[in-house]
Amino acid sequence: MTDRARPTRGNPGGSQTVLVLGAGYAGIMTANGVRAALRPDEAASVRVVLVAPGAQFVERVRLHQLIAGSVGGVTRALDDLLHPEVEVVDGYATRIDPDAREVEVDRSTVLGYSVLVYAVGSGARPAAVDPHARVVACAEDSALARQDLAGLAPGRAVVVVGAGMTGVETASEVAQARPDLQVTLVSAGVLLPGSPARARGRVERTIRELGVALRTSATVVAVGRDAVTLADGTVVPAHLCLWAGPLTTPELAASSGLPVDGRGRLLVDGALRTLGHPDIVGAGDAVSLPDVVGGHLRPSCASALALGRRAQDTVLALVRHEPVVARPVGYLVQCLSLGRAGGYVQLVKPDDTPLPLALHGRPAALVKEQITRMAVAAVERERRRPGSYVVPPGPRPQRARAGA
């Protein structure tokens, strides 16, 4: 627990407590914006408390760079990003009691809340993943993978499992950083599913130029110490296996009896209020909106920032006892890095479907890097200029895509 924290049970004296679980893009965006937007008379009676382990922010969109060694670190002290009046509790939320309006932290401390923000994110290590694999989306695994990669002798093999954006970025980064290794990208489906054929073709050419071998329609069924086995029995050498499959969300909501979807994500309405518990507001990768307004959303930094910004409005309305307004969020671009000198940036409609215009090569790499920097700047700026982050408007409800 940091010296900024003053945890209490309940809300004595008629005060209100906004309790934020998670210090990712969505959590910090919400905490900063809510605290900075409070009027002086409100600030005297409304506390904003953020619960997160390690009291640090992880720049998860750079984890593939951490693995390859192209950045020295991906963490920032929360004090560098948070509004100075946001209190911090160092620990994991282990249980939510929605009836008592309390959260248990590290199975010991109990914190009361008036409004709870569920922004626990994704990236937890999937239980089904073989222990020999390193999970790219897991910060702890990525740090270990960095050490593993540095220790590989020339000629050794690296296999990246999963050919979505995370897998493509990871394979590209590793291949460029270690051209002396054999890097293979393995996917049960196609490269970059959901992307237009033109984008897939250009990205495939780029990663092959970097020396990445590509195996599609190949399902990994076993990960060993020095190889992975495919469903057809093929054994692919892998002295390091980097897992970039689907993200997983914490079981906190489900284990606390809150409504969740089939992937364990908290079910919320269009204004991000939990179904049956409107005093719990969800934001980020760990929530599921109705398909009519959120079916187009994908786990991403862009989604977390947008939903964190919308969560600000909902929390402030609840604190002020004002009507809550639902406003869908949309997208502007999809972007990925292909090593340090290449990239691909696809302009998209609000529902994330591609537009004809795209950038590639060095210009795309520069745009991608700028967007990555802007993401951190956006959450920090909210502590000084609440509401300054402009959310792209969402698609019209009748045009929103089903599924996620």
C-alpha positions in Angstrom: 0.0 0.0 0.0 1.5 3.3 -1.0 1.7 6.4 1.2 -0.9 8.1 -1.0 -3.6 5.6 0.1 -6.1 6.1 2.9 -8.3 3.1 2.6 -11.5 3.0 4.7 -14.6 0.9 5.0 -17.8 2.5 3.9 -18.3 6.2 3.3 -18.5 8.1 6.5 -20.1 11.5 6.9 -22.0 11.4 3.7 -18.8 11.4 1.5 -18.5 9.4 -1.7 -15.8 7.2 -2.8 -15.0 6.4 -6.5 -13.0 3.2 -6.4 -11.1 2.3 -9.6 -9.8 -1.2 -10.1 -6.9 -1.3 -12.5 -4.1 1.0 -13.6 -4.1 0.4 -17.3 -5.2 2.9 -20.0 -8.9 2.7 -19.1 -8.4 2.9 -15.3 -6.0 5.8 -15.3 -8.1 7.7 -17.9 -11.1 7.3 -15.7 -9.5 8.1 -12.4 -7.7 11.2 -13.7 -10.6 12.6 -15.6 -13.1 12.1 -12.7 -10.8 13.7 -10.1 -9.8 16.6 -12.2 -13.4 17.3 -13.2 -14.6 17.6 -9.6 -15.6 21.1 -8.6 -14.1 22.5 -5.4 -17.2 21.8 -3.4 -17.3 18.2 -4.8 -13.6 17.5 -4.2 -14.1 18.1 -0.5 -16.5 15.1 -0.3 -15.6 12.8 -3.1 -12.5 10.6 -2.9 -11.0 8.8 -5.9 -9.0 5.7 -5.0 -7.2 3.5 -7.5 -6.3 -0.2 -6.7 -3.4 -1.7 -8.7 -0.5 -4.0 -7.9 3.0 -2.6 -8.0 1.8 1.1 -8.1 3.0 1.2 -11.7 1.6 1.6 -15.2 2.6 -0.9 -17.9 2.8 0.3 -21.5 1.4 -2.9 -22.8 1.5 -1.9 -26.5 5.3 -2.0 -26.2 5.6 -5.5 -24.7 6.8 -6.9 -28.0 9.6 -4.3 -28.0 10.5 -5.3 -24.5 10.9 -8.9 -25.5 13.1 -8.0 -28.5 15.2 -5.5 -26.4 14.3 -2.4 -28.5 13.1 -0.6 -25.4 14.7 -0.7 -22.0 11.4 -0.8 -20.0 7.7 -0.4 -20.4 6.6 0.7 -16.9 6.0 4.1 -15.5 5.5 5.1 -11.8 1.8 5.9 -11.2 2.9 9.2 -9.5 4.1 10.3 -12.9 0.7 9.9 -14.5 -2.0 10.2 -11.8 -3.7 13.3 -10.5 -2.0 14.1 -7.2 -5.2 13.8 -5.3 -6.0 10.2 -6.5 -5.2 7.8 -3.7 -3.4 4.6 -4.6 -3.8 1.2 -2.9 -1.0 -1.2 -3.9 -2.6 -4.7 -4.3 -5.0 -7.0 -6.2 -8.7 -6.8 -5.9 -9.7 -10.3 -4.8 -13.4 -10.1 -4.3 -16.3 -7.6 -4.9 -19.3 -7.6 -2.7 -21.9 -5.6 -4.7 -24.5 -5.7 -2.0 -22.3 -4.3 0.7 -20.5 -2.1 -1.9 -17.1 -3.3 -0.7 -14.0 -4.7 -2.4 -11.5 -7.0 -0.8 -7.9 -6.3 -1.6 -5.2 -9.1 -1.3 -7.8 -11.1 0.8 -7.3 -8.7 3.7 -8.0 -5.0 3.3 -11.6 -4.0 2.7 -12.5 -0.8 0.8 -15.9 0.7 0.5 -17.2 2.5 -2.5 -20.1 4.6 -3.8 -19.2 4.0 -7.4 -16.9 1.2 -8.5 -15.0 1.3 -11.8 -14.1 -2.2 -13.1 -11.1 -1.7 -15.4 -9.0 -4.8 -14.6 -8.1 -5.2 -18.3 -6.7 -8.3 -20.0 -3.4 -10.0 -20.4 -3.6 -12.5 -17.5 -1.7 -15.7 -18.4 -4.2 -18.3 -19.7 -4.3 -21.4 -17.6 -4.4 -23.6 -20.7 -1.1 -22.3 -22.1 1.8 -24.7 -21.7 4.3 -23.5 -19.0 7.1 -23.7 -21.6 5.5 -20.8 -23.5 5.9 -17.1 -22.7 2.6 -15.1 -23.1 3.3 -11.9 -24.9 0.4 -10.0 -23.4 1.5 -10.8 -19.9 4.0 -8.3 -18.6 5.8 -10.7 -16.3 6.1 -13.3 -19.1 7.4 -10.7 -21.5 10.2 -9.7 -19.1 11.2 -13.4 -18.8 11.0 -13.8 -22.6 13.4 -10.9 -23.0 16.0 -12.8 -20.9 15.3 -16.0 -22.7 15.8 -14.4 -26.1 19.0 -12.7 -25.1 20.4 -16.1 -24.0 19.7 -17.8 -27.3 22.7 -18.8 -29.4 22.7 -18.0 -33.1 20.8 -20.4 -35.2 18.3 -21.2 -32.5 14.5 -21.2 -33.3 11.8 -18.9 -32.0 8.1 -19.7 -32.7 5.4 -17.0 -32.2 1.9 -18.6 -31.9 -0.9 -16.4 -33.2 -1.0 -14.2 -36.3 -3.2 -11.4 -35.1 -1.7 -7.9 -34.6 0.2 -8.9 -31.4 1.8 -12.0 -33.0 2.8 -10.1 -36.2 4.4 -7.3 -34.3 6.2 -9.7 -32.0 7.6 -11.9 -34.8 8.7 -8.8 -36.8 10.4 -7.2 -33.8 12.2 -10.3 -32.8 13.3 -11.1 -36.4 14.7 -7.6 -36.9 16.5 -7.6 -33.5 17.9 -11.1 -33.9 18.5 -11.8 -37.6 20.7 -14.7 -36.5 17.7 -16.7 -35.2 15.0 -18.7 -37.1 11.7 -17.0 -36.4 8.4 -18.7 -37.4 4.9 -17.3 -37.0 2.3 -20.0 -36.6 -1.5 -19.5 -36.8 -4.5 -21.7 -36.7 -6.2 -19.4 -39.2 -5.0 -16.8 -41.7 -2.6 -13.9 -41.2 -4.3 -10.9 -39.6 -7.9 -12.2 -39.7 -10.4 -9.5 -40.4 -7.9 -7.4 -42.4 -8.4 -6.8 -46.2 -6.5 -9.1 -48.6 -4.4 -6.2 -49.7 -3.2 -5.5 -46.2 -2.5 -9.1 -45.5 -0.4 -9.4 -48.7 1.7 -6.4 -47.9 2.3 -7.4 -44.3 3.2 -10.9 -45.3 5.8 -9.6 -47.8 7.3 -7.4 -45.2 7.6 -10.0 -42.5 9.1 -12.5 -45.0 11.7 -9.8 -45.9 12.6 -9.6 -42.2 13.2 -13.4 -42.3 10.0 -14.6 -40.6 8.7 -17.9 -41.8 4.9 -18.2 -41.9 2.7 -21.2 -41.2 -1.0 -20.6 -41.5 -3.9 -23.1 -40.9 -1.6 -24.8 -38.4 -2.8 -25.4 -34.9 -0.3 -25.8 -32.1 -1.4 -28.7 -29.8 1.7 -29.0 -27.6 4.6 -26.9 -26.5 7.8 -28.6 -25.4 11.2 -27.4 -24.1 12.7 -27.1 -27.6 9.8 -27.6 -30.1 6.1 -27.2 -30.7 3.8 -29.9 -32.2 1.1 -29.1 -34.7 -2.2 -30.8 -35.0 -1.0 -32.7 -38.1 1.9 -34.1 -36.2 4.5 -31.8 -37.6 7.2 -30.9 -35.1 8.6 -27.3 -35.4 11.8 -26.4 -33.6 11.2 -23.8 -30.9 13.8 -23.0 -28.3 11.6 -20.1 -27.3 7.8 -20.1 -27.8 6.0 -16.8 -27.6 2.2 -17.1 -27.2 0.2 -14.3 -28.9 -3.2 -16.0 -28.8 -6.5 -14.6 -27.6 -6.4 -12.4 -24.5 -7.9 -13.6 -21.3 -9.6 -11.5 -18.6 -9.4 -11.9 -14.8 -12.0 -14.1 -13.1 -12.8 -11.3 -10.5 -16.3 -10.4 -11.9 -17.4 -14.0 -12.3 -16.1 -15.1 -8.9 -17.9 -12.2 -7.3 -21.2 -13.2 -8.8 -21.4 -10.4 -11.2 -22.9 -11.0 -14.7 -20.4 -12.0 -17.3 -20.3 -13.2 -20.9 -18.8 -16.5 -22.1 -15.3 -15.0 -21.9 -15.6 -13.8 -18.4 -16.1 -10.2 -19.3 -18.4 -8.0 -17.2 -21.7 -7.4 -18.9 -22.5 -3.7 -19.1 -25.1 -1.5 -20.8 -24.5 1.2 -23.4 -23.5 3.7 -20.7 -21.1 1.1 -19.2 -23.2 0.4 -16.1 -23.2 -3.3 -14.9 -26.4 -5.1 -15.5 -28.3 -5.3 -12.2 -25.6 -3.1 -10.5 -25.7 0.4 -12.0 -23.2 1.6 -9.3 -20.5 -0.5 -11.0 -19.1 1.0 -14.1 -17.0 -1.0 -16.5 -14.3 0.1 -19.0 -11.5 -1.5 -21.1 -10.9 -5.1 -22.3 -12.6 -6.8 -19.3 -16.1 -5.6 -20.2 -18.7 -6.6 -22.8 -21.2 -4.1 -24.2 -24.4 -5.0 -26.0 -23.7 -5.9 -29.6 -25.9 -3.1 -30.9 -23.4 -0.5 -29.5 -20.3 -2.5 -28.8 -20.1 -5.5 -31.2 -17.4 -3.8 -33.2 -15.1 -3.3 -30.3 -11.8 -5.2 -30.1 -9.3 -5.5 -27.2 -6.9 -2.7 -27.8 -5.4 0.5 -26.4 -7.8 2.5 -28.6 -10.8 0.8 -27.0 -9.5 1.2 -23.5 -8.8 4.9 -23.9 -12.3 5.5 -25.4 -14.2 3.5 -22.9 -12.2 5.1 -20.0 -13.2 8.5 -21.3 -16.8 7.5 -21.5 -16.6 6.0 -18.1 -15.6 9.4 -16.7 -18.9 10.8 -17.9 -21.0 8.0 -16.4 -19.1 8.1 -13.0 -19.5 11.9 -12.8 -23.2 11.6 -13.6 -23.7 9.0 -10.9 -21.7 11.1 -8.3 -23.8 14.1 -9.2 -27.1 12.2 -9.4 -27.6 13.3 -12.9 -29.0 11.4 -15.9 -26.6 9.0 -17.5 -26.1 9.3 -21.3 -24.9 6.4 -23.5 -22.6 7.4 -26.3 -21.0 4.7 -28.5 -17.3 4.8 -29.3 -15.7 4.2 -32.7 -12.3 3.9 -34.4 -10.2 5.9 -36.8 -7.2 3.6 -37.6 -5.7 0.2 -37.1 -2.0 0.3 -36.9 0.9 -2.2 -36.3 4.6 -2.0 -36.3 6.7 -4.3 -38.4 10.1 -3.9 -36.8 11.5 -0.5 -36.0 11.6 0.7 -39.7 8.3 -0.6 -41.0 4.6 -0.7 -40.3 1.1 -0.7 -41.6 -1.6 1.8 -40.8 -5.2 1.2 -42.1 -7.8 3.9 -42.0 -11.1 2.5 -40.8 -14.8 3.4 -40.5 -16.2 3.9 -36.9 -17.2 0.3 -36.9 -13.6 -0.8 -37.6 -14.2 -1.9 -41.2 -11.4 -0.8 -43.5 -11.4 2.2 -45.8 -9.4 2.3 -49.0 -6.6 4.5 -47.7 -3.6 2.9 -45.9 0.1 3.7 -45.2 3.0 1.3 -45.1 6.7 1.2 -44.7 8.6 3.9 -42.9 5.8 6.5 -42.9 3.5 3.9 -41.2 6.2 3.2 -38.6 6.4 6.9 -37.7 2.6 7.2 -37.4 2.5 4.0 -35.2 5.2 5.3 -32.9 3.4 8.7 -32.6 0.1 7.1 -31.8 1.8 4.9 -29.1 3.3 8.0 -27.5 0.0 9.9 -27.7 -1.8 7.1 -25.8 0.3 7.7 -22.7 0.2 11.4 -23.1 -3.6 11.3 -23.3 -4.1 9.6 -19.9 -1.6 11.9 -18.3 -3.2 15.0 -19.8 -6.6 14.1 -18.3 -5.3 15.0 -14.8 -4.8 18.6 -16.0 -7.5 18.9 -18.7 -10.4 16.5 -17.9 -12.3 15.6 -21.0 -9.6 16.6 -23.3 -9.4 13.2 -25.0 -11.7 13.2 -28.0 -13.4 9.9 -28.6 -14.2 9.0 -32.2 -18.0 8.7 -32.4 -19.3 5.2 -32.8 -21.2 3.7 -35.7 -25.0 4.1 -36.0 -26.6 1.3 -33.9 -28.2 -0.4 -36.9 -24.8 -0.6 -38.6 -22.8 -1.9 -35.7 -21.3 -5.4 -36.4 -22.4 -8.3 -34.3 -19.7 -10.4 -32.6 -16.4 -9.1 -31.4 
